[in-house]
Amino acid sequence: MSARTIPITRPGGHLSVEVQDKGEKITGSRVSVNSVRAFELIAIGRDPKDLPLIASRICGRHGSSLSVCAAIALESALGMEITENARVLRNILLGLDIMHSHIRSFFLQMLPDYLDLSVISGYSGKDPSLVELKKQLENLVSASDEAPFSVQKGENKITDSATVLILMKHYSEALDILNQISQAMAMVGGKAPGPSSIVTGGMTIKVTLDLVNKLIFTTRKLIKWVNNTFLSDILAIAPSLMPFGKVGLSDNFISFGGMALDRLGDKRFFDRGIIADGDLTTILNMERNEINESVENSWFQWEGKKRHPVDGRTRFEADKLKGYSFTKSLTYRDKMMESGPLARMLIKQDPTLLKLSQDLKIRPSALTRIASHAIETKLIAESLPDWIIELKPGEQTFKNKSTPPFAEGISLLETADGATGMWIRIEKSLISHFQFISGSTWNLSPREKDQAGPVERSLVGLDPKEDLDILRVVRSFSPCSACSAH
Amino acid sequence: MISRGKSPILSYKFNRKQFLKYSSALSLSLGYGASAGPKIAKALETAVQKPPLLWIEGQSCGGCTASALNSTAPSFSELLLEMISLRFSESLSWGDNKTLFARLDNVVKEGKHIVIISGAIPTAENGAFCKVNTKTGPAAIGDFIKTNCESASAVIASGGCASNGGIMNSLSQFKVTPVSKLLRNKKVINIPGCPPHPDWLIGTIVSILIFSKLPQLDDNNRPTEFFSQLIHDNCPRRGSFEAGDFAESFNGAQSGKCLYKLGCKGMRTHADCPTRKWNQKQNWCIQSNSLCIGCASEDFYEKLDPLFSPVAQKDIPVAGKVKARDIGKAVLIGTGAGIAANEAAKRLHGRKTMDSEPPKEIDER
């Protein structure tokens, strides 16, 4: 048996994976998040009201969602209900954040693995924008100056020149679209990244006719782009994706549900639930008390027992020999669970995803995981106008309530990254306890006893020499190390 | 500064054929004869390459990168395709790991590159809290930065974490160090902010490319263009401040009142947010009726917490720092600002409890 460490770039954030193999096949792997920022410790002793403005700094990609999550946790501690406008504004913001994250994950992180740029010279079509792009790229390649892009052939890459150029054009358009989504996020959140308007008690932004107009017309462009590109691009690379319907498998899924669609949250955009042991037709109840964290294989002090985040601990032991990651091992009923868009779409029993899986006769895999990013983005893009017109200009977005000396709060919410939770305790009006988990904490969990984490497990069976395939499967999870190790 | 041709932006568009033609003409006109053409072409080829940029992330949240993607002048895709050669970025680089680290080594060997560093550098426990991927496996971020910046022509510390420790200063256990203290023999440009505005970062890079020299920097090595003014001095709500019209809750803030009593840190933060605004001028913190949390201040976050507590009287500009005699002089000269300052000073001194007492919980519905 041999072992080898592979750096995982795109998304970045100091992620690496060690693969162990016996000849042809990977038999096990260890995923490491090699950097940590310790917000669970930074928050202690602070004014609880600071948390929504600080939690956004846990992650630069998902900060707006984390800010909302923190505000909800505090509102639960204060026992307060927010206004309808605030609820709707937060849904819009969470939706935009998910779109931003998925578009970035697919176009900037996953797509480059499927494009063979060496074929573009073969393009003989007349589309002026593609001709221009072709010339631009050819010039860069001839000057050996194509970075950050790379001209590399590889297994299962798209080699049709027109398709490659179109996808390359979409890569470039995606950068502009991300920018436009950020603009819409700033209209609601104050700025993006690093929002300002999400506070305990609601939103500081005022709902005006002007805001509604601006949101409608910005999102119209986004919806059009998503409809014309994202799903069709997944189809365009389908021939390359097919082999990934058989690898990168998962059986257990968790979704916290979220985005309340009515005042009391009886109806939610994302369903709360569990899928266990690959039984995709049975959606089980999610019991929040069944969530536990182990740090046996993480760089934290291990006291021999798992802890529920409500009394979780964060005590570093960076030189622990047995440790290999700053992510804690997160389990639900002692099982490692996958979280994120694939989990959400399965638990929501999304018809598009179900049909895709049936037509291709595939189980939840790297392929369905990648496709879920597009399916979910489209679902949200189409719902945004409904949410925007729910806004009531002139009505309140914020309610004031003072912090009690003692209180406990919790928030479980689906963010772009997945099942995200915050547990806080307030003592003498200051934060005395803060524990946080996110979608990537689930996915990048190091092993717990004999169970491998979801990403670790998904690599088993791959060819250990095929770095590109290993990277493709890891990237299908759109892992976020900042959220995961926080 | 950048030795690859005076104005890389203007020259990148040549292709190889155009080059050879150009260099042959050049060599003839210089009297070298046509045979010297290819040699000069080689030299020029290096010249037309876009200037190489390395983006190194330390103990970062990815926010600096996410913010840079929002650049508009130039857009990020223009930047990548036409202006710079992003040779190393864990977030964006294509290709396999071998190519990535080979590119990195080549850039460092040739030197004269630009480096952006985002994220903090924790030095505690031999750098155990942030290990970056290298070709030989995970290594401490500090060592990685030193290795790859030695031959650079410009080093930019992006964001609070890299330029002064930022929010990572809030945990002493990490022992974070600013990039400038790690690279003592280099002039490190600091672009604070959590995250920095894309114009601050990309604007600084573009100005280096256009003028082939560093922009004008202040005592903290921040570009004066972006960081010379106090947010408070350009705040559109300054009028409310002068009039003593303070919001007691965010509902009050929605009618345009000054956020001083809610804890706004605009008085302690130098940045051009009020005029530049964020996300293509869509909004910014105070326009969204929320406080400036001082994310571009070197005191963020440890020395600015609790965020919702008003700035202490001693830190209030004019009223706290300018001596009464000077204010009086200004009044004598008769400038409006002087009168306003004097008025403000009187008002503030009249409210003794202001810096110790948190704002009252009043629902101003």
Chai-1 contact restraints between the chains, C-beta under 6 A:
chainA,res_idxA,chainB,res_idxB,connection_type,confidence,min_distance_angstrom,max_distance_angstrom,comment,restraint_id
A,T5,B,G137,contact,1.0,0.0,6.0,A-B,restraint_1
A,P7,B,N97,contact,1.0,0.0,6.0,A-B,restraint_2
A,P7,B,N133,contact,1.0,0.0,6.0,A-B,restraint_3
A,T9,B,E90,contact,1.0,0.0,6.0,A-B,restraint_4
A,G12,B,E57,contact,1.0,0.0,6.0,A-B,restraint_5
A,G12,B,E90,contact,1.0,0.0,6.0,A-B,restraint_6
A,G12,B,S91,contact,1.0,0.0,6.0,A-B,restraint_7
A,H14,B,V132,contact,1.0,0.0,6.0,A-B,restraint_8
A,S16,B,N133,contact,1.0,0.0,6.0,A-B,restraint_9
A,N34,B,K131,contact,1.0,0.0,6.0,A-B,restraint_10
A,N34,B,P138,contact,1.0,0.0,6.0,A-B,restraint_11
A,S35,B,Q59,contact,1.0,0.0,6.0,A-B,restraint_12
A,S35,B,C130,contact,1.0,0.0,6.0,A-B,restraint_13
A,V36,B,F129,contact,1.0,0.0,6.0,A-B,restraint_14
A,A38,B,L171,contact,1.0,0.0,6.0,A-B,restraint_15
A,L41,B,L171,contact,1.0,0.0,6.0,A-B,restraint_16
A,I42,B,S170,contact,1.0,0.0,6.0,A-B,restraint_17
A,I42,B,L171,contact,1.0,0.0,6.0,A-B,restraint_18
A,R46,B,D305,contact,1.0,0.0,6.0,A-B,restraint_19
A,D47,B,P306,contact,1.0,0.0,6.0,A-B,restraint_20
A,K49,B,F308,contact,1.0,0.0,6.0,A-B,restraint_21
A,D50,B,P306,contact,1.0,0.0,6.0,A-B,restraint_22
A,D50,B,L307,contact,1.0,0.0,6.0,A-B,restraint_23
A,L53,B,I293,contact,1.0,0.0,6.0,A-B,restraint_24
A,L53,B,L307,contact,1.0,0.0,6.0,A-B,restraint_25
A,R57,B,I167,contact,1.0,0.0,6.0,A-B,restraint_26
A,C59,B,C61,contact,1.0,0.0,6.0,A-B,restraint_27
A,G60,B,C61,contact,1.0,0.0,6.0,A-B,restraint_28
A,G60,B,G62,contact,1.0,0.0,6.0,A-B,restraint_29
A,G60,B,G63,contact,1.0,0.0,6.0,A-B,restraint_30
A,G60,B,A66,contact,1.0,0.0,6.0,A-B,restraint_31
A,R61,B,G62,contact,1.0,0.0,6.0,A-B,restraint_32
A,R61,B,A66,contact,1.0,0.0,6.0,A-B,restraint_33
A,P112,B,W94,contact,1.0,0.0,6.0,A-B,restraint_34
A,Q136,B,L81,contact,1.0,0.0,6.0,A-B,restraint_35
A,N139,B,N15,contact,1.0,0.0,6.0,A-B,restraint_36
A,S142,B,R16,contact,1.0,0.0,6.0,A-B,restraint_37
A,A143,B,Q49,contact,1.0,0.0,6.0,A-B,restraint_38
A,D145,B,Q49,contact,1.0,0.0,6.0,A-B,restraint_39
A,D145,B,K50,contact,1.0,0.0,6.0,A-B,restraint_40
A,D145,B,S85,contact,1.0,0.0,6.0,A-B,restraint_41
A,A147,B,S85,contact,1.0,0.0,6.0,A-B,restraint_42
A,A147,B,L86,contact,1.0,0.0,6.0,A-B,restraint_43
A,A147,B,R87,contact,1.0,0.0,6.0,A-B,restraint_44
A,P148,B,L86,contact,1.0,0.0,6.0,A-B,restraint_45
A,P148,B,L92,contact,1.0,0.0,6.0,A-B,restraint_46
A,P148,B,S93,contact,1.0,0.0,6.0,A-B,restraint_47
A,P148,B,W94,contact,1.0,0.0,6.0,A-B,restraint_48
A,F149,B,W94,contact,1.0,0.0,6.0,A-B,restraint_49
A,S150,B,W94,contact,1.0,0.0,6.0,A-B,restraint_50
A,S150,B,G95,contact,1.0,0.0,6.0,A-B,restraint_51
A,S150,B,T99,contact,1.0,0.0,6.0,A-B,restraint_52
A,Q152,B,G95,contact,1.0,0.0,6.0,A-B,restraint_53
A,S172,B,S77,contact,1.0,0.0,6.0,A-B,restraint_54
A,L175,B,F76,contact,1.0,0.0,6.0,A-B,restraint_55
A,L175,B,S77,contact,1.0,0.0,6.0,A-B,restraint_56
A,L178,B,L69,contact,1.0,0.0,6.0,A-B,restraint_57
A,N179,B,N70,contact,1.0,0.0,6.0,A-B,restraint_58
A,S182,B,N70,contact,1.0,0.0,6.0,A-B,restraint_59
A,S182,B,N279,contact,1.0,0.0,6.0,A-B,restraint_60
A,Q183,B,N279,contact,1.0,0.0,6.0,A-B,restraint_61
A,Q183,B,Q280,contact,1.0,0.0,6.0,A-B,restraint_62
A,Q183,B,Q282,contact,1.0,0.0,6.0,A-B,restraint_63
A,A186,B,W278,contact,1.0,0.0,6.0,A-B,restraint_64
A,A186,B,N279,contact,1.0,0.0,6.0,A-B,restraint_65
A,A186,B,Q282,contact,1.0,0.0,6.0,A-B,restraint_66
A,A186,B,N283,contact,1.0,0.0,6.0,A-B,restraint_67
A,M187,B,Q282,contact,1.0,0.0,6.0,A-B,restraint_68
A,G190,B,N283,contact,1.0,0.0,6.0,A-B,restraint_69
A,G190,B,C285,contact,1.0,0.0,6.0,A-B,restraint_70
A,G190,B,S288,contact,1.0,0.0,6.0,A-B,restraint_71
A,G190,B,S290,contact,1.0,0.0,6.0,A-B,restraint_72
A,K191,B,W278,contact,1.0,0.0,6.0,A-B,restraint_73
A,K191,B,N279,contact,1.0,0.0,6.0,A-B,restraint_74
A,K191,B,W284,contact,1.0,0.0,6.0,A-B,restraint_75
A,A192,B,N279,contact,1.0,0.0,6.0,A-B,restraint_76
A,P193,B,G63,contact,1.0,0.0,6.0,A-B,restraint_77
A,P193,B,A66,contact,1.0,0.0,6.0,A-B,restraint_78
A,P193,B,S67,contact,1.0,0.0,6.0,A-B,restraint_79
A,P193,B,P195,contact,1.0,0.0,6.0,A-B,restraint_80
A,G194,B,C194,contact,1.0,0.0,6.0,A-B,restraint_81
A,G194,B,P195,contact,1.0,0.0,6.0,A-B,restraint_82
A,S196,B,C285,contact,1.0,0.0,6.0,A-B,restraint_83
A,S196,B,S288,contact,1.0,0.0,6.0,A-B,restraint_84
A,S196,B,S290,contact,1.0,0.0,6.0,A-B,restraint_85
A,S197,B,S288,contact,1.0,0.0,6.0,A-B,restraint_86
A,S197,B,S290,contact,1.0,0.0,6.0,A-B,restraint_87
A,T204,B,F250,contact,1.0,0.0,6.0,A-B,restraint_88
A,T204,B,S288,contact,1.0,0.0,6.0,A-B,restraint_89
A,T204,B,N289,contact,1.0,0.0,6.0,A-B,restraint_90
A,T204,B,S290,contact,1.0,0.0,6.0,A-B,restraint_91
A,I205,B,S288,contact,1.0,0.0,6.0,A-B,restraint_92
A,K206,B,Q254,contact,1.0,0.0,6.0,A-B,restraint_93
A,A318,B,E125,contact,1.0,0.0,6.0,A-B,restraint_94
A,A318,B,A128,contact,1.0,0.0,6.0,A-B,restraint_95
A,F398,B,F250,contact,1.0,0.0,6.0,A-B,restraint_96
A,F398,B,N251,contact,1.0,0.0,6.0,A-B,restraint_97
A,N400,B,S249,contact,1.0,0.0,6.0,A-B,restraint_98
A,N400,B,E361,contact,1.0,0.0,6.0,A-B,restraint_99
A,N400,B,D363,contact,1.0,0.0,6.0,A-B,restraint_100
A,S402,B,E361,contact,1.0,0.0,6.0,A-B,restraint_101
A,D467,B,D96,contact,1.0,0.0,6.0,A-B,restraint_102
A,A482,B,C61,contact,1.0,0.0,6.0,A-B,restraint_103
A,A482,B,G62,contact,1.0,0.0,6.0,A-B,restraint_104
